[in-house]
Amino acid sequence: MNRQDMANLIWEQIKNGNIGAALYGGSILKGLAKYAGDKYMLDLEENLVRNARMFEKMARSVLDIYYIKDPEEAGLTIARKLPDWNDTTCLSIANAGWHMKFMEHECCQMRLQKAWNGHLHIETTWQWVQFCIALFIPFICAGMTFLFEMEDGETYIRSEGKLWLICVFPFKMIGFFMSPVTKFGYNCVSYIILLGLFTWFVLTDLRPATEPNSPSTIEYVVIFWVGTLIVEELRQMFVGSLRRMDRVKLWASDNWNRFDLVMYLWFILVIILRFSLSVDQFAVARICYCISLITFYIRSLQYFIINKQIGPKIIMIFKMMKDLFYFVIILAVFAISFGVAIEAILYPNMEPDIRIIFKSLYKPYWQLYGELFLEEIEGLIDNDTCHEDPRYLNQCPSVEGHRWVAPVLTAIYMLISSILLINLLIAIFSYTIDSVQDISATVWRFYRYEIISEYIDRPSLAPPLIIINHIWRIVGHICCKLIDDDDDLKNEKDNQFFCGTSLREFA
């Protein structure tokens, strides 16, 4: 299973696609290393990881040679489909195998940037200003510089002569709207508008469905808008060259897609509650709507990952959230134990009530932030008013004969939680930040691939107009089916016109 010398010998015999073969070999070894680690075969795991890194280093060394010799051809090589490897590309193999060192290579990043800009030539600040203006006034793109590829593979920049502007303008408009960076820009603007509308009607016009003019027009617009986003997620999940189950597994492997699944399912549940609950129960629908709005705001963080300064910081936040999860598990042990003990001492023999559980955890949680509840713990609350206070569940604290026990337990809990555990969490966060900061550029360059690939595959129109693209695709699919069933229309060129790149690129 770990015959590295034999693998190196076979790899050296490969004439074409040796970069892809090395990346595939590294991916296989990483998978085997994970399996060995799950079985606690630690020495084998370490050897497999080391050999996987060696394969990645071999792929990067070959790319170095290609890039020094011909940068343009090297960029085409890593983006070209490999027939021997299921028509995948070196970039997609590196992304699937988590080969970050290979992905951060200058050749890979230049190819990704070229794919991100599409036909647009954006390098200077003024060109970026022109692009931002063109997002709102598309005709401005007539004065922008574009890159188009000739049949012989050479790339040239179209000049800005006014005599043939009428002939060039349609190509510039198509190139502008088909560029991934343009799609990204319009999707950002679209999402900001969606958040604004969502926020507005939740704050000002969210009433039961039985009342007049409810739901409002803005709410219907938001529901339709989110519906187009759900349709796009379904398209990403099921439409593609891979088999359907492989496509679904690939879609589900992305953390953002899993978050989208939870967010949209929650939104659908909110809509059901919104139209089914009565006036007396409508507060539940309002709360669920507010939680849904929070998830939509969190979802907007994905748009910042593409930024070189903000992207690494978002990655740090996610890494720290994993640390926080394990910290909360440890903290919960102390919070539950001390919270239940102190509650049982202060309020012996309470009436059975589900609220007792939450009340037992209420004090230890807020004590982390400095709210100590000393009057209640020391039994100094007025017995004449506590019976009417719902915070105490109609029972006053009883500390006669053991007034010192609850304060001592609270002091021990505060010593463990506020001094020991909180400082441990700060130290863990500091270590995570330092470790991620050292490789932040590498991690950010790696995650760029997924975002750029997503927007290359996305339709040209942003939600909610994206529904037009979906309708066009459905009509095109039906036309292709009808053409395939007609024996008189088997001509390959005609089929390519209806079912080929022309139709797909427009959508």
Secondary structure as UniProt FT lines:
FT   HELIX           4..12
FT   HELIX           18..38
FT   TURN            39..40
FT   HELIX           42..69
FT   HELIX           71..79
FT   HELIX           83..85
FT   TURN            86..87
FT   HELIX           90..96
FT   TURN            97..98
FT   HELIX           100..103
FT   HELIX           106..117
FT   TURN            118..119
FT   HELIX           125..136
FT   HELIX           138..143
FT   STRAND          146..149
FT   TURN            151..152
FT   STRAND          155..157
FT   TURN            163..164
FT   HELIX           165..178
FT   HELIX           180..204
FT   TURN            209..210
FT   TURN            212..213
FT   HELIX           217..238
FT   HELIX           244..252
FT   HELIX           255..276
FT   TURN            280..281
FT   HELIX           282..299
FT   HELIX           300..304
FT   TURN            305..306
FT   TURN            308..309
FT   HELIX           310..346
FT   TURN            348..349
FT   HELIX           355..367
FT   TURN            368..370
FT   HELIX           374..377
FT   TURN            378..379
FT   HELIX           383..386
FT   TURN            387..388
FT   HELIX           390..392
FT   TURN            393..394
FT   TURN            400..401
FT   TURN            403..404
FT   HELIX           405..414
FT   HELIX           415..421
FT   HELIX           422..438
FT   HELIX           440..457
FT   TURN            463..465
FT   HELIX           466..485
FT   HELIX           487..489
FT   HELIX           492..499
FT   HELIX           501..506
//
